[in-house]
Amino acid sequence: MKKLMLIGLITAALLIGACGKKNETGKNIEQIQREQGIPVRVRILELERFTRELDYNAALGGREESTASAMVSDFVTSVKVRVGDRVSAGQLVLTFPRNTPAAQYEQASAAFEATRKAYERMSNLFAQGAISRQDLDNVETQYKVAQANLEASSQMINVTSPISGVVTNIMVNTGDKTYPGQPLFTVSSTNGFKARLMIPAQDIQLLKPGTPATAIWGDQTLKGSVSRIALALDPYAKAVPVEVTFPGANPRISFGSTAQIKLLTLARENVILVNREHMISENDTKYVWVNENNHAVKRGIETGLDNQLQYEVVSGLEPGEALIVEGLSLLDDSALIRVID
């Protein structure tokens, strides 16, 4: 019985002690903020660079690209390369049968051999003084014509790379039937990248050849410029085709990668910038909150240029001042604040 009474007394003492402590520390958030200050974060203002940019997404191709097309209607007999292979200008990439009717390669080859032998024979006779220069010139002309015909016929069945670079696309396989004009493969140069954009008519006036451009793909960045602006609106896209080039190789970026393309249309140095979400507009006047001696002060500002995300401040703020950027909704003029990291 005495043991139960002792336990009861101890429990009551603990409850009374707990209630007393609660009364001492049981302050609401408003009371704590009045005493310690409203927690805020600030940004120390400094002179920055203001920019306006147009943003697009586009695939990055080679700075120079060339696509070879079929000149005959026949089956592909071999493809000598794979996508990603490096090739040189004139290197054999793809072949068609030697007996392709449209190419007439065998006839051209036979005619060339005949005229070559005739030219060599007539050259020897001319050296001996047995024939005239006119006779030799006639045979030489026939020889050169036959040589040109053979080269043209060979190009129809032996398709070579038009430029040096990397094979970025192969549109046919061995055994495929082609038609004249059908794309066969594409080779991209390795001396840079190129992007093709479609710019709305209302924005095209902001651009000119040489306008700075940036391409961003993952953590990779390329610097370039606008290289060509079409003179007419594309009737299907209802926009103006614009070409942007980025010189220099970057093996970490694959041809065909889709990158974010930024076109710099305006830049101004050494200005104070404020993000739109850090401003308050009241009766056509813009305000910000600044930290003055650990008190929130509502400051009227005058803005200039903007890019919809940032505003240039032309008056009302100075470099070195502490702009309040978090905790704005809790502030009252002259309220005590506490800056947190």
C-alpha positions as CSV (number, residue, x, y, z in Angstrom):
1,M,0.0,0.0,0.0
2,K,2.8,2.4,0.9
3,K,4.5,1.4,-2.3
4,L,1.5,2.4,-4.4
5,M,1.2,5.7,-2.6
6,L,4.9,6.5,-3.3
7,I,4.5,5.7,-7.0
8,G,1.4,8.0,-7.2
9,L,3.3,10.9,-5.5
10,I,6.2,10.6,-7.9
11,T,3.9,10.6,-11.0
12,A,2.0,13.7,-9.8
13,A,5.3,15.5,-9.2
14,L,6.5,14.7,-12.7
15,L,3.2,15.9,-14.2
16,I,3.4,19.2,-12.3
17,G,7.0,19.7,-13.3
18,A,6.2,19.1,-17.0
19,C,3.3,21.5,-16.9
20,G,5.5,24.2,-15.4
21,K,8.2,23.7,-18.1
22,K,5.5,23.9,-20.8
23,N,4.3,27.2,-19.5
24,E,7.8,28.6,-19.6
25,T,8.6,27.5,-23.2
26,G,5.1,27.3,-24.8
27,K,5.4,30.3,-27.1
28,N,3.8,30.4,-30.5
29,I,5.7,31.1,-33.8
30,E,4.6,34.7,-33.9
31,Q,6.1,35.4,-30.4
32,I,9.4,33.7,-31.3
33,Q,9.6,35.6,-34.6
34,R,9.0,38.9,-32.8
35,E,11.8,38.2,-30.3
36,Q,14.3,36.4,-32.6
37,G,13.3,37.8,-36.0
38,I,11.6,36.3,-39.0
39,P,13.9,33.8,-40.8
40,V,14.9,35.0,-44.3
41,R,17.5,34.4,-46.9
42,V,19.3,37.2,-48.7
43,R,21.3,37.8,-51.8
44,I,24.1,40.4,-51.8
45,L,23.6,42.5,-54.9
46,E,26.4,42.9,-57.4
47,L,26.7,44.1,-61.0
48,E,25.8,41.4,-63.5
49,R,25.3,40.9,-67.2
50,F,21.8,41.2,-68.5
51,T,20.8,39.1,-71.5
52,R,17.9,38.3,-73.7
53,E,17.8,35.0,-75.5
54,L,15.7,33.0,-77.8
55,D,15.5,29.3,-76.8
56,Y,15.0,26.4,-79.1
57,N,15.6,22.7,-79.3
58,A,17.3,21.2,-82.4
59,A,19.4,18.2,-83.6
60,L,23.1,18.8,-84.0
61,G,24.4,17.7,-87.3
62,G,27.9,18.0,-88.8
63,R,29.0,21.5,-89.7
64,E,29.3,20.1,-93.2
65,E,27.0,17.3,-94.3
66,S,26.6,15.5,-97.6
67,T,24.2,12.7,-98.5
68,A,25.0,10.4,-101.5
69,S,22.0,9.3,-103.6
70,A,21.5,6.4,-106.0
71,M,21.9,7.0,-109.7
72,V,20.6,3.6,-110.8
73,S,17.7,1.3,-110.1
74,D,19.3,-2.0,-108.9
75,F,20.2,-4.1,-105.9
76,V,22.9,-3.0,-103.5
77,T,25.7,-5.6,-103.6
78,S,27.8,-4.4,-100.7
79,V,28.0,-1.7,-98.0
80,K,31.7,-1.2,-97.0
81,V,31.2,0.9,-93.8
82,R,29.1,1.2,-90.7
83,V,27.6,4.2,-88.9
84,G,30.3,5.9,-86.9
85,D,33.1,4.9,-89.3
86,R,35.5,7.7,-90.4
87,V,35.9,8.0,-94.2
88,S,37.9,10.1,-96.6
89,A,36.6,12.0,-99.6
90,G,36.5,9.5,-102.5
91,Q,36.6,6.4,-100.3
92,L,34.4,3.5,-101.6
93,V,31.3,3.2,-99.4
94,L,28.7,1.2,-101.4
95,T,28.5,-0.8,-104.6
96,F,26.0,-1.9,-107.3
97,P,26.3,-4.8,-109.8
98,R,28.9,-4.2,-112.6
99,N,26.2,-5.3,-115.2
100,T,23.6,-2.7,-114.1
101,P,22.0,-1.7,-117.4
102,A,21.7,2.0,-116.6
103,A,25.4,2.3,-115.9
104,Q,26.7,0.3,-119.0
105,Y,29.9,-0.2,-117.1
106,E,31.2,-3.2,-119.0
107,Q,30.6,-1.4,-122.4
108,A,32.3,1.7,-121.1
109,S,35.2,-0.3,-119.8
110,A,35.7,-2.1,-123.1
111,A,35.5,1.1,-125.1
112,F,38.1,2.7,-122.8
113,E,40.5,-0.2,-123.2
114,A,40.2,0.0,-127.0
115,T,40.8,3.7,-127.2
116,R,43.7,3.5,-124.7
117,K,45.5,1.0,-126.8
118,A,44.8,3.0,-130.0
119,Y,46.1,6.1,-128.3
120,E,49.3,4.4,-127.1
121,R,49.9,3.0,-130.6
122,M,49.3,6.3,-132.3
123,S,51.6,8.1,-129.8
124,N,54.4,5.7,-130.9
125,L,53.7,6.3,-134.5
126,F,53.7,10.1,-134.0
127,A,57.0,9.9,-132.2
128,Q,58.4,8.1,-135.3
129,G,57.0,10.8,-137.5
130,A,54.6,8.3,-139.2
131,I,51.4,10.3,-138.5
132,S,50.5,13.9,-138.2
133,R,49.7,15.8,-135.0
134,Q,46.1,16.1,-136.2
135,D,45.8,12.3,-136.4
136,L,47.1,12.0,-132.9
137,D,44.8,14.7,-131.5
138,N,41.8,12.9,-132.9
139,V,42.7,9.7,-131.2
140,E,43.5,11.5,-128.0
141,T,40.1,13.1,-128.0
142,Q,38.4,9.7,-128.4
143,Y,40.6,8.4,-125.5
144,K,39.6,11.2,-123.2
145,V,35.9,10.8,-124.0
146,A,36.1,7.1,-123.3
147,Q,37.9,7.8,-120.0
148,A,35.3,10.2,-118.9
149,N,32.5,7.8,-119.8
150,L,34.1,5.0,-117.8
151,E,34.6,7.3,-114.8
152,A,30.9,8.4,-114.9
153,S,29.8,4.8,-115.3
154,S,32.0,3.7,-112.4
155,Q,30.6,6.4,-110.1
156,M,27.1,5.0,-110.8
157,I,28.0,1.6,-109.4
158,N,30.8,2.4,-107.0
159,V,29.4,5.1,-104.7
160,T,32.1,7.0,-102.8
161,S,32.1,9.4,-99.9
162,P,31.6,13.0,-101.1
163,I,33.5,14.5,-98.2
164,S,35.8,13.4,-95.4
165,G,34.2,12.8,-92.0
166,V,32.0,10.4,-90.1
167,V,29.2,8.2,-91.5
168,T,26.2,9.4,-89.5
169,N,23.5,7.5,-91.4
170,I,23.1,4.6,-93.8
171,M,19.7,4.3,-95.4
172,V,20.1,1.0,-97.2
173,N,21.4,-2.5,-96.6
174,T,23.0,-5.1,-98.8
175,G,20.3,-6.6,-101.1
176,D,18.0,-3.6,-101.0
177,K,16.5,-2.4,-104.3
178,T,17.0,1.3,-104.9
179,Y,15.6,3.9,-107.3
180,P,17.4,6.9,-108.9
181,G,17.6,9.7,-106.4
182,Q,17.1,7.6,-103.3
183,P,19.4,8.7,-100.4
184,L,22.0,6.1,-99.6
185,F,24.2,7.4,-96.7
186,T,25.2,10.7,-95.0
187,V,28.7,11.8,-94.1
188,S,29.2,14.6,-91.6
189,S,32.5,16.5,-91.2
190,T,34.2,16.5,-87.8
191,N,35.2,20.2,-87.7
192,G,32.1,21.3,-85.9
193,F,28.3,21.1,-85.6
194,K,25.3,22.7,-87.2
195,A,21.7,23.2,-86.2
196,R,18.8,24.1,-88.3
197,L,16.0,26.2,-86.6
198,M,12.6,27.5,-87.7
199,I,12.2,31.0,-86.3
200,P,8.8,32.7,-86.1
201,A,8.5,35.8,-88.3
202,Q,8.0,38.1,-85.3
203,D,11.5,37.1,-83.9
204,I,13.5,37.0,-87.1
205,Q,14.2,40.7,-86.9
206,L,16.1,40.1,-83.7
207,L,18.7,38.0,-85.5
208,K,21.4,38.6,-88.1
209,P,24.4,36.6,-89.4
210,G,26.9,36.5,-86.5
211,T,24.4,36.6,-83.7
212,P,26.1,34.6,-80.8
213,A,24.6,31.2,-80.1
214,T,25.1,28.5,-77.4
215,A,24.3,24.8,-77.7
216,I,23.8,22.9,-74.4
217,W,23.7,19.1,-74.4
218,G,23.9,17.5,-70.9
219,D,27.0,19.1,-69.3
220,Q,28.5,20.0,-72.6
221,T,28.4,23.5,-74.1
222,L,29.2,24.7,-77.6
223,K,29.8,28.3,-78.7
224,G,28.9,29.4,-82.2
225,S,26.8,31.9,-84.2
226,V,24.1,32.3,-86.7
227,S,25.6,31.5,-90.1
228,R,22.6,31.8,-92.5
229,I,19.1,33.3,-92.4
230,A,16.7,32.4,-95.2
231,L,15.2,35.3,-97.1
232,A,11.7,33.8,-97.3
233,L,9.2,32.2,-94.9
234,D,8.8,28.4,-95.2
235,P,5.3,27.9,-96.5
236,Y,4.7,24.7,-94.5
237,A,6.3,25.6,-91.1
238,K,5.2,29.3,-91.3
239,A,8.6,30.2,-90.0
240,V,12.0,31.3,-91.3
241,P,14.8,28.7,-91.6
242,V,17.9,29.7,-89.8
243,E,21.3,27.9,-89.7
244,V,23.5,28.0,-86.7
245,T,27.1,26.7,-86.7
246,F,29.4,25.7,-83.9
247,P,33.1,25.3,-84.9
248,G,35.4,22.8,-83.2
249,A,35.2,19.1,-82.6
250,N,33.7,17.6,-79.4
251,P,33.8,13.8,-79.3
252,R,31.5,13.7,-76.3
253,I,28.6,15.0,-78.4
254,S,27.2,12.6,-81.0
255,F,25.8,13.8,-84.3
256,G,22.0,13.8,-84.1
257,S,21.9,14.7,-80.4
258,T,19.1,17.1,-79.6
259,A,20.5,20.2,-77.8
260,Q,19.1,23.4,-76.3
261,I,20.0,26.2,-78.6
262,K,20.2,29.8,-77.2
263,L,20.4,32.8,-79.5
264,L,21.7,35.9,-77.8
265,T,19.7,38.9,-79.0
266,L,20.6,41.5,-76.4
267,A,23.3,41.9,-73.8
268,R,24.0,44.7,-71.3
269,E,27.0,44.7,-68.9
270,N,27.2,45.9,-65.2
271,V,23.6,46.2,-64.2
272,I,21.7,45.2,-61.0
273,L,19.3,42.3,-61.7
274,V,16.3,41.2,-59.7
275,N,14.3,38.0,-60.3
276,R,10.6,38.5,-61.0
277,E,9.6,36.4,-58.1
278,H,11.5,38.7,-55.7
279,M,9.5,41.7,-56.7
280,I,6.1,43.0,-55.6
281,S,3.9,45.2,-57.8
282,E,1.4,47.6,-56.2
283,N,-0.4,50.3,-58.1
284,D,2.0,50.2,-61.0
285,T,5.0,50.5,-58.6
286,K,7.5,47.8,-58.1
287,Y,8.9,47.0,-54.7
288,V,11.5,44.7,-53.1
289,W,12.5,43.8,-49.6
290,V,16.0,44.6,-48.3
291,N,17.8,44.0,-45.1
292,E,18.7,47.1,-43.2
293,N,20.2,46.5,-39.8
294,N,18.3,43.2,-39.4
295,H,15.0,44.8,-40.3
296,A,12.9,44.3,-43.4
297,V,12.5,47.5,-45.4
298,K,10.2,47.8,-48.4
299,R,12.0,49.6,-51.1
300,G,10.5,51.1,-54.3
301,I,12.5,50.4,-57.5
302,E,12.5,51.5,-61.1
303,T,13.1,48.8,-63.7
304,G,14.4,48.9,-67.3
305,L,14.9,46.0,-69.5
306,D,13.5,42.5,-68.7
307,N,13.6,39.1,-70.2
308,Q,10.5,37.9,-68.4
309,L,12.6,36.2,-65.7
310,Q,14.9,39.0,-64.6
311,Y,14.5,42.8,-64.5
312,E,17.2,45.4,-64.8
313,V,17.0,47.8,-61.8
314,V,17.9,51.4,-62.9
315,S,17.2,53.0,-59.5
316,G,16.4,52.1,-55.9
317,L,19.1,49.5,-55.3
318,E,22.9,49.7,-55.0
319,P,25.6,47.0,-55.2
320,G,26.4,45.5,-51.8
321,E,22.8,45.7,-50.5
322,A,21.2,42.6,-49.1
323,L,18.1,41.7,-51.1
324,I,15.7,39.4,-49.3
325,V,14.9,36.4,-51.5
326,E,13.1,34.0,-49.2
327,G,10.5,34.5,-46.4
328,L,8.9,37.4,-48.3
329,S,5.3,36.4,-47.4
330,L,6.0,36.8,-43.7
331,L,7.4,40.3,-43.8
332,D,6.0,43.6,-42.6
333,D,7.8,46.9,-42.9
334,S,10.5,47.4,-40.3
335,A,9.9,43.8,-39.0
336,L,12.9,42.2,-37.2
337,I,14.5,39.6,-39.4
338,R,17.0,36.8,-38.9
339,V,19.2,35.9,-41.8
340,I,19.8,32.1,-42.2
341,D,22.2,30.3,-44.5
